[in-house]
Amino acid sequence: MSERIAVIGSGIAGLASAWLLARQHQVTLIEANDYIGGHTHTIEVPTADGPLPVDTGFIVFNEPNYPLLTRLFRRLGVASRESTMSFSASIGPGRLEYSGDTLNTLFAQRGNLLSPGFLRMLRDMLRFNRRCKALLADGGFDGLSLGDFLQRQGLGTEFQHHYLLPMAAAIWSCPTGTMMDFPAESLARFFNNHGLLNILRRPEWRTVVGGSHSYVKRILSDLGEQHVLFDAAQQVRTRGDEVEVRLGSGAERRFDRVVLACHADQALALLERPDDDTARLLGAFRYQTNRTWLHTDAQLMPRRRAVWASWNYLAEQRQDGERAVSVTYWMNRLQGLPGTTDYLVSLNPLQEPEPERVIAAMDYEHPVFDQAAMDAQRQLHRLQGRDRVHYCGSYFGYGFHEDALKSAVDVADQLGIDTRWLTTNTADTDPTHA
C-alpha cells in the first residue's frame, strides 16, 4: 500500500531513502539548506576554461569498503576515476614534516634519517599494526578506549602525536584529544577494513568524475523536482495514524510516516515528545563542528612542497599549552584537477586563509564516536517505526557515506522496498530498471 512519507534531510541518507521509497510511496524530501546533498557539496569555481567542480565534503570512496555506494553509482551511471590517497604531517609548524607516499617523501626532511624519535615512530607503527591484527583475531581489546589501549601497549608519544592521532583526526574530522576516547577496537577494525594496518595491499581509492554533485543530480532527476521541498522542519509530532511536520514557513504537512535523515541531535530536537528511550539513544551522539574553507592559500600546507600529500595534517603548540590541529586536502591530487592553481580544502585551519584566496567557507558537523555513542548505536534499531518515525544517517556506522547509505537501505527494507539488487552480489539488476 502506498503511503505519504516525508524524508527530512537531503544528505546521502535522505537522498537514498527518498529515491528508494519513491518506487512505492508518495515521498516529499524536505531540506533546510539552499542546496541538496548535505556533505556532498561541490563548489563550481570560475576559471578561464569554465566552471571547475571542486568537492568540499564527500570526496573519495573505494569499492571493497563502499559496496552499496559502488552499486548505486553503477545504477545511476555515475563515472569515477582513480584517486591518489596519501597522508602527510607537519608539526611545529615545519619542525617535523613527512609524507608516507614514498621513501623519499618519508625522509624528505633528511634529518629524520638520524632522528631517534622518528625512527621510534616507524617502529611503533609496525608494532601497532601487528598488535591490532592479533587482537582483532582474538577479541582482546577488553572495551578499552584508544587512550587506554595506547598506554597499555606502551606505544610511544612520537607514534601517538606524529602519526596515529593525526591520521585518525584527519579521518574522523575531530580533535586529537577527542580521538583518545574513541573505542580502540572500533578504530582497529576500521583501520583493518581499509587496509591501514598494511604497509602494502591498500585499496584503490576513487573519486566521482565531475564532482560528487554528479550523483546528486542523477538522483534528483530520477526523483523529480516536485518531490523536493526547500523549508526547515521545526517539529515532528505523531497524532494517531498520522505524523504532522511543522515547517519554518509556518505551514503544517501531514504524512503517514516520517524518515529523519538528519544528525542524531537534530532528529531528537525535532521530536515533540520523545520517550525516555529515544531521548537516551539519540542524545548519546555528540557532533563536532568543523569550519571548512575552499581556498588557494599554500600557507595552510606543509612548508616543504615535496611533502605535500592528498591529506595534510598540521599542528602547532599554542601559548596556552593547547595543541592546535587542522587538516588540508589537496584537491588537485584527490580529484585530478587540471591547471596550475592548487585548490585546497582546510578544516579548522591554524590560521584563516588570506581573504583574497578564499573561494568559499562553510561549516560541517561530524559525529563524535565515544563509548557511549557506540553503545547507543547497537540499540538504534529499537527506535525504527516507533510513533511512525524512522531514522537513518551516518551515525548508524562509522560516520561515512557508506554508513549513511546502508542505514537508508535498511529503512527502505522496513517499508517494503525490494533492495536485494543493491545489497547482494548475486542480484545486481534493479527490478524497477530492468
C-alpha positions in Angstrom: 0.0 0.0 0.0 1.3 3.4 -1.0 1.9 5.8 1.9 2.7 9.5 2.2 6.3 9.7 3.6 8.3 12.8 4.5 12.1 12.4 4.4 13.8 15.2 6.4 17.4 15.9 5.4 19.0 15.6 1.9 22.4 14.1 2.6 23.2 10.7 1.1 20.9 9.1 3.8 17.9 11.3 2.9 18.5 11.2 -0.9 18.8 7.4 -1.0 15.8 7.0 1.3 13.6 9.2 -0.9 14.9 7.7 -4.1 14.2 4.1 -2.9 10.9 4.8 -1.2 9.5 6.8 -4.2 9.3 3.5 -6.1 6.3 2.5 -4.0 5.3 5.6 -1.9 4.4 9.3 -2.2 7.6 10.9 -1.0 8.4 14.5 0.0 12.1 15.4 0.5 12.4 18.3 3.0 15.7 20.3 3.1 16.5 23.4 5.2 19.6 24.4 3.3 19.5 26.1 -0.1 21.1 23.1 -1.8 20.6 19.4 -1.9 23.3 17.0 -0.8 24.4 17.6 2.8 28.1 16.8 3.0 28.1 16.1 -0.8 28.8 19.8 -1.6 30.6 20.6 -4.8 31.6 24.2 -5.5 31.9 25.2 -9.1 34.9 27.5 -9.2 35.0 30.0 -12.1 38.1 29.6 -14.3 39.3 30.8 -17.7 38.3 27.4 -19.0 34.9 27.4 -17.5 33.5 26.2 -14.1 35.7 23.7 -12.3 33.8 21.4 -9.8 35.7 21.1 -6.5 34.4 18.9 -3.8 34.4 20.1 -0.2 32.7 17.3 1.8 32.4 13.8 0.4 35.5 13.3 -1.9 36.6 9.7 -2.2 35.4 6.1 -1.9 36.8 2.6 -2.6 34.9 -0.4 -3.9 35.8 -3.0 -1.2 34.5 -0.8 1.7 31.8 1.1 -0.1 29.9 -1.8 -1.9 26.4 -0.1 -1.7 27.7 3.2 -2.9 29.6 1.4 -5.8 26.4 -0.4 -6.9 24.4 2.8 -6.5 26.8 4.7 -8.8 26.7 1.9 -11.3 22.9 2.0 -11.3 22.9 5.8 -11.7 25.6 5.7 -14.4 27.9 7.9 -12.4 31.5 7.7 -13.6 34.5 7.6 -11.3 38.3 7.7 -11.7 41.3 6.6 -9.6 42.3 9.0 -6.8 45.7 9.3 -5.2 45.5 8.8 -1.4 48.4 9.8 0.7 49.0 11.4 4.1 51.4 13.9 5.4 52.1 15.5 8.8 53.7 18.9 9.5 54.4 19.5 13.2 55.8 22.7 14.6 55.0 24.3 12.1 57.6 22.7 9.8 59.8 21.4 12.6 58.9 17.9 11.7 57.5 17.0 8.3 57.0 13.8 6.4 54.7 12.0 3.9 54.0 8.3 3.7 53.8 8.4 -0.1 57.3 7.1 -0.8 60.6 6.5 1.0 61.8 9.8 -0.5 58.9 11.8 0.9 59.1 9.9 4.2 62.6 11.2 4.6 62.1 14.4 2.7 63.4 16.1 5.9 66.7 14.3 5.8 67.3 14.8 9.5 64.6 12.2 10.1 67.0 9.5 8.9 69.0 10.1 12.1 66.2 11.1 14.4 65.7 8.6 17.3 62.2 9.8 17.8 61.2 9.5 14.2 62.7 6.0 14.0 60.8 5.0 17.2 57.6 6.3 15.5 58.2 4.0 12.5 59.0 1.0 14.8 55.8 1.6 16.8 53.7 1.8 13.6 54.7 -1.7 12.8 54.1 -2.8 16.4 50.6 -1.2 16.4 49.7 -2.8 13.0 50.7 -6.3 14.2 49.1 -5.9 17.6 45.8 -4.7 16.3 45.6 -7.6 13.8 46.3 -10.1 16.5 43.7 -8.6 18.9 41.1 -8.4 16.2 41.6 -12.1 15.7 41.5 -12.9 19.4 38.9 -10.4 20.6 41.3 -9.0 23.3 40.6 -5.2 23.3 38.6 -5.5 26.6 36.4 -2.5 25.7 39.4 -0.1 26.1 39.4 3.5 24.8 42.1 4.3 22.4 44.0 6.3 25.0 43.9 3.4 27.5 44.9 0.9 24.8 47.9 3.0 23.7 49.1 3.3 27.3 48.7 -0.5 27.9 50.6 -1.3 24.8 53.4 1.1 25.7 53.3 2.9 22.3 55.5 6.0 22.3 54.5 9.6 22.2 56.1 10.2 18.8 53.9 7.4 17.3 50.8 8.8 19.0 51.2 12.5 18.3 53.1 12.4 15.0 51.2 9.5 13.3 48.2 7.7 14.8 46.3 10.7 16.3 46.9 12.9 13.3 45.8 10.1 10.9 42.7 9.3 13.0 41.8 13.0 13.5 42.1 13.5 9.7 39.8 10.6 9.0 37.1 11.5 11.5 37.5 15.3 11.3 37.8 15.8 15.1 40.4 17.0 17.6 43.2 14.5 18.6 42.0 14.7 22.2 38.6 13.5 21.2 40.1 10.5 19.4 41.6 9.3 22.7 38.0 8.4 23.8 37.3 6.5 20.6 36.8 2.8 21.3 40.1 1.1 20.4 38.5 -2.0 18.8 36.3 0.1 16.6 39.3 2.1 15.4 41.4 -1.0 14.8 38.6 -2.7 12.9 38.1 0.4 10.7 41.9 0.6 10.0 42.0 -3.1 9.2 39.0 -3.0 6.9 40.5 0.0 5.0 44.0 -1.6 4.7 45.6 1.0 7.1 47.2 -1.8 9.1 49.1 -2.9 6.0 52.2 -1.3 4.5 51.2 -2.7 1.1 47.9 -4.0 -0.4 45.8 -0.9 0.4 42.6 -0.4 -1.5 42.4 1.7 -4.6 40.5 4.9 -3.9 38.2 6.6 -6.4 36.6 10.0 -6.9 33.5 11.0 -8.9 34.2 12.4 -12.3 32.8 16.0 -12.5 32.5 16.3 -8.7 30.4 14.4 -6.2 27.3 16.5 -7.0 27.1 14.4 -10.2 25.3 11.6 -8.3 23.1 14.1 -6.5 21.9 15.4 -9.9 21.2 11.9 -11.1 19.1 11.1 -8.0 17.2 14.3 -8.2 16.5 13.7 -11.9 15.0 10.3 -11.1 13.1 11.6 -8.1 11.6 14.7 -9.8 11.8 18.3 -8.5 8.1 18.2 -7.5 9.1 15.8 -4.6 11.6 18.4 -3.1 10.5 21.0 -0.6 13.1 23.6 0.5 11.9 24.5 4.0 13.2 23.9 7.5 11.4 21.3 9.6 10.7 22.7 13.0 8.8 19.9 14.8 7.6 16.4 14.2 4.6 15.1 16.2 2.6 11.9 15.9 -1.2 12.2 16.0 -2.8 8.8 15.8 -2.1 7.2 12.4 -0.6 10.4 11.0 2.6 12.4 11.6 2.5 16.2 11.5 5.5 18.2 10.3 5.6 21.8 11.2 7.8 23.9 8.9 9.7 27.1 9.2 7.4 28.8 6.8 4.6 28.2 9.2 2.9 25.5 7.1 2.0 22.1 8.6 2.1 19.0 6.5 0.6 15.6 7.4 2.2 12.2 6.4 1.7 8.6 7.2 5.3 8.2 8.2 8.4 10.4 8.6 12.1 9.4 8.0 14.5 11.6 9.9 17.6 11.5 7.7 19.5 14.1 9.7 22.0 14.1 12.5 21.0 12.3 15.7 20.9 15.5 17.8 18.8 17.2 15.1 16.4 14.3 15.0 16.0 14.5 18.8 15.4 18.2 18.7 12.6 17.8 16.1 10.5 15.3 18.1 7.7 16.9 20.1 7.7 14.4 22.9 10.4 11.8 22.6 10.1 9.0 25.1 13.0 8.3 27.6 14.5 5.6 25.5 14.5 7.7 22.3 16.0 10.6 24.2 18.7 8.5 25.7 19.8 6.8 22.5 19.7 9.8 20.2 21.2 12.0 23.0 24.2 9.8 23.2 25.7 11.2 20.0 27.7 14.4 20.0 28.8 16.4 17.0 32.0 18.3 16.2 31.5 21.5 14.1 34.4 22.0 11.6 34.9 25.3 9.9 35.8 24.5 6.3 37.5 26.7 3.7 37.9 26.1 0.0 40.9 28.3 -1.0 44.3 28.6 -2.8 46.5 29.7 0.2 49.6 27.4 0.3 50.4 28.7 3.8 48.0 26.1 5.0 50.1 23.3 3.6 53.3 21.7 4.8 56.3 24.1 4.2 58.2 21.6 2.1 56.3 21.0 -1.1 57.9 17.6 -1.5 55.9 16.5 1.5 52.5 17.7 0.1 50.0 14.8 0.1 46.3 14.2 -0.5 45.6 14.7 3.2 47.8 17.0 5.2 47.7 17.3 9.0 49.2 20.4 10.5 49.7 21.0 14.3 51.3 23.6 16.5 51.6 24.3 20.2 49.6 27.4 21.4 50.9 29.7 24.1 48.3 28.4 26.4 49.7 24.9 26.0 46.9 23.6 23.9 47.7 21.7 20.7 46.0 23.3 17.7 45.4 20.9 14.8 44.0 21.2 11.3 43.7 19.2 8.1 44.1 20.4 4.5 43.0 18.3 1.5 44.9 18.9 -1.8 42.0 18.7 -4.2 44.2 18.7 -7.3 45.6 15.4 -6.3 42.4 13.9 -4.9 40.2 14.8 -7.9 42.8 15.1 -10.6 42.0 18.7 -11.2 43.6 20.3 -14.3 45.7 23.5 -14.3 48.5 25.0 -12.2 46.4 26.5 -9.4 46.4 24.5 -6.2 42.9 24.1 -4.8 42.8 23.3 -1.1 40.1 22.4 1.4 41.0 23.1 5.1 39.2 22.1 8.2 39.8 24.3 11.2 43.0 25.8 9.8 45.6 27.1 12.2 45.1 30.5 10.6 42.4 31.6 8.3 43.5 31.7 4.6 44.2 35.1 3.1 40.9 36.7 2.2 41.8 37.2 -1.5 42.5 33.4 -1.7 39.2 32.3 -0.2 36.7 30.7 -2.6 34.1 29.5 -0.1 33.6 28.8 3.6 31.1 26.6 5.3 30.5 24.6 8.5 30.2 20.8 8.5 29.3 18.7 11.5 30.7 15.3 12.1 29.7 12.7 14.7 32.0 12.0 17.7 32.2 8.3 18.5 33.0 7.6 22.1 31.9 4.5 24.0 28.5 6.0 24.9 27.8 6.6 21.2 28.9 3.1 20.2 26.8 1.5 22.9 23.8 3.5 21.8 24.4 2.6 18.2 23.8 -1.1 18.9 20.3 -0.3 20.2 19.2 2.2 17.5 17.2 -0.5 15.7 14.7 -0.4 18.6 13.6 3.1 17.5 12.6 2.3 13.9 8.9 2.8 13.3 8.2 3.9 16.8 5.4 6.5 16.6 5.6 6.1 12.8 9.1 7.7 12.7 12.2 6.1 11.1 15.8 7.1 11.4 18.9 7.0 9.2 22.2 8.7 8.9 26.0 8.2 9.1 25.8 7.9 12.9 24.5 4.3 12.4 28.0 3.3 11.4 31.5 5.0 11.4 30.2 8.4 10.2 30.9 7.9 6.4 28.9 7.9 3.2 28.6 4.1 3.1 27.2 4.0 6.6 24.6 6.6 5.8 23.6 4.8 2.6 23.3 1.4 4.5 21.0 3.0 7.1 18.8 4.4 4.3 18.6 1.0 2.6 17.6 -0.6 6.0 14.8 1.9 6.3 13.6 1.1 2.7 13.6 -2.6 3.6 11.5 -1.9 6.6 9.0 -0.1 4.5 8.6 -2.8 1.9 11.1 -1.9 -0.8 13.0 -4.7 -2.5 16.7 -3.6 -2.2 18.3 -7.0 -2.9 19.7 -5.7 -6.2 21.7 -3.1 -4.1 22.7 -5.3 -1.2 23.8 -8.5 -2.8 26.4 -9.5 -5.4 24.1 -12.1 -6.9 21.1 -9.8 -7.6 22.7 -6.8 -9.4 19.7 -5.9 -11.5 17.3 -3.2 -10.2 13.8 -4.6 -10.7 12.5 -1.1 -11.5 15.2 -0.5 -14.1 15.4 -3.8 -15.9 
